[in-house]
Amino acid sequence: NTVLAQELIRFNGLINVIRSSLANLDKALKGLVVMSADLEQVSNALAVGKVPALWSKESYPSLKPLASYIRDFTDRLHFLQSWIDKGMPAMFWISGFFFVHAFMTGAMQNFARKYQIPVDTLNFDHFMLPLDAYDAAPEDGVYVYGLFCEAGQWDKSKEELGEPEPKVLFSTMPVMHFVPAAKAAPHTNWVDEPRDAEGAPEAVGYYVCPVYNTAARRGTLKTTGHSTNYVCPVVVPSSKPQSHWIKRGTALLMQLSD
């Protein structure tokens, strides 16, 4: 509920910016107030179907055009409203959070309080689940959905990361179970892979896949120490060497750009 309250504060701030800018733009077009540089920029952006910079400053990261952005924005509000009306959901739309790091930290804190474990010793284990929906929350951790895979896809039959279909850039990942565990974080820096007798890299059974908010895959560090784009690593089962996926630029995205 703390995470929900914080999310509502952030979204209400964005709603106020959007509402006030549109109300002032309407007054400026009627000649009731002066057309400032910010209002002119909002007007020009709306005319060409882009998200105004005034909104982007207060918004979650997004590369979507205006129509898709508004649709995505309202979907996020409906997700939060459903949480308020019906209580905590069994599955969380991880892409719908304004600040997803707070949600993941909250999940770890709940686990740490339950088992009396220092929260700074916890990291997530990741499990890909077979079903598309679950009616009950797990005993520990959280069920999440809404991630997309670029340059790869989840192979349900083999239960591992596989090659994408021809001409398919993005694929939907399955529901995942994020389970806190007292363990070190996945090693995200490059290390030399084991090699066979012929010098070819060998598989280690998984790929440490980066998760990004947008397809831009770049961001800046905030004062909190979190990136504005990079979210976290997710360990995905794979029968191919990690270098295979690194060369393809395989990554998970919170949202697409269309």
N, C-alpha and C positions, 0 to 999 in steps of 0.2 A: 504493500500500500504506500510505502514511502516513495518507491520508484514511480508509482502511478501519480502521486501528488506532484513530484518533481516534473514529470512529463507534462502534466496539465498546466503547470506554471509556464513551461517553455512554449507550449502550443498556444496558450492564451496570449502570450507576448507577441507571437507571430500573427495571430488573428487580429490583435489590436493594430498592428502596423498595417496590415492589409486593409482593414476596415477604414482606418483614419486616412490612409493615402487615397483610397478610392473616393471617400466623402469629400476630401479637400480638392481632388481633381475635378469632381463634379461641380463644386463651387467655382473653381478657377475657370472652367469652360463656360460657366454662366456669367463670368465677370464679377463675381461676388468677392473673390480674394485674388491676390496677386499670384500669377503662375510662376512658382519658384523653379530653380534648376532641377530639383529632385522631382517635382511634379511633372515637369516637361519630360524628364527621362522616363518616368512611369508611363506617361502617355505614349511616348515613342515605342517603348517596349511592348505595350499592349497592342499597338497597331500592327506590329510585325510578329506577334505570337511568341514573344520571349518573356521570361520571368524578370520583372524589374529588379535592378540592382538593389533598390531600397528594401525589397522583400528578401533578397538573397542574403543580405547582411544579417538578418535575424532568423534565417531559415536553416533547416538541416541541409546537408550536402545533397545536391541534385543537379543533374545535367539535362533534365527533361524539358521539352518545350512547354509553353504556358498551359495548353489544354491538358496535357498529360500530367503536368505538375498539380493542377487544381484537382484532377481526378484522384491522384495519389494522395494529396493532402486531405481530401474528404474521406478517403478510405481509412487513413490513419485516425481521423477524428471518430469515425464509426467504430473502429477497433477499441479506442479508449472509452467511448460511450458504452459499448457492450460490456467492457470490464467493470464500469461503474454500476451498470444496471443489474448484471447477472453475477457479479463476483469474479474472482480470479479465474481466468480460462485454463483449460487443461493443456492447451498448446498456445504458445506465444508467437505472434507474427514478428519475428526478430527484425525484419526490415522496416517495421512500422514505428520503431522508437526514434525519438528525436536524438537522444544521447544513449546509444546502446551499451556503452561501457558501464553506465550506472545500473542497467538491468543485469548485466553479467556479474557485477560486483555484489548486487543485492542477492542474487542466487547463491553466491559463495558465502555471503554473510549468514544467510539462513542455515546453510549446511554447517557452518562453523559453530553457530550457536547451538544447533541440535546435538552435535557430537563433541562440543567443547574442544574444538581444534583451532589453533591460531589461523586467522584468515589469510595471513601472508605466506602460509606454507601450502596453500591450495592452488590447484590449477585444474582445468577441465579435461576429462576424458570425453571423446566424441564417438557416438555410436549411430550408424545409419539404420533407420527402422524400416520394416517391410510395409507397413500400412500407411495409407494417406491421411488418416485421421484417428485420433484417440479421444475417448470421452472422459477419461479420468487422468488426473495428473500423476506423474511417477512418485514413488516413495521418496526418492532423492533426486536432486537436479531438476531440470526443466526440459520439456519438449519444445522445440522451435521449428519453424518452417519459414519459407520465403526467400531462400538463398538460390542464386543462379550460378551455374558453372560456365566459365568461358574457356574455350579450347579443351573441352573434355565433357564427359557425361557420366552419370552413375549407372553402371550396368547392374540391373536388379538380379539377373540370372546368375552372374558370377559374384555379386556382392562386392564389387570393387570399382575403382575409377577406370573408365575405359575411353576409347577414342570417340570423338563426336561423330554424329551422322554427317554425311556429305552436305556441304552448304548450310549447315546449322551452326551458327555462331554461339548461341547460348542455349543451355538446357536447364530445366528445373531440378534442383536437388531434392532428395527425399526428406521426410521429417527426421530431425536429428534429436538425439538425447544428449544433452550436455550434463555430465555428472561430475561434480567437484570431487577431487581426490588429493590426498596429501602426497604430492609428487612435484618434481621440477617441471618447469615450462618446456614445451617442445623446442628443440634446438633449431633456431631459424637461421643461423649463420651457416654458410657453406662449409662442409667438411668433405674430405676426400672419400669417395665411395669405395666399398670393397670391389675388387676386380677378380675375374676368373683367370684361368691359366692363359687365355688368349688376350688378356688385357681389357676385355669388355666389362663395363660396369654391371654389378649385380644388384638385384632388387633387395630392399630391406623390409618389404612387406607393407610399406605405407608411403604416403607423400604428405609432407607438411605444407599444406595449401594455405596461402595467405587469403584473408578476407578483406575486401575493400567496400567502402560505402558506394562509390561510383566507379565507372569504367575508366575514369581519368587515371586512377592508380597513383595519385600524388596528393600531397597535402602538406600542412605545416603543423609543427608541434604547438600545442596549447600550453598555457601555464600549468595545467594539471598534469602535463607529461603525456597526454594522449594526442594522437595524430588526428587531424581533421578528416582523414580519409581511411587510413589503415585501421582495421578493427582488431583482428587477432589471427593467430594461426589455427587451422583445423586439421587434425590428423585424419587423412582419408586412406582406407585400405587400397593397396595397389600392388600388382604383381610385376610392375615395371620399375626400373631404377628412377630415383628422384630426378636425375638429370634429364630423363626423357620428358618429364612434364615441365621442368624449368625451361628447356629449350622451346617448348610450345607456348610458354607464357601462361600456363594454366592457373587460374585463380577463381575464387568465389566472389560474387558480387551481391551486395544487398539490394540493389535495384538496377534496372536497365535504363538506357538513355532515351528510349522512345516513349 
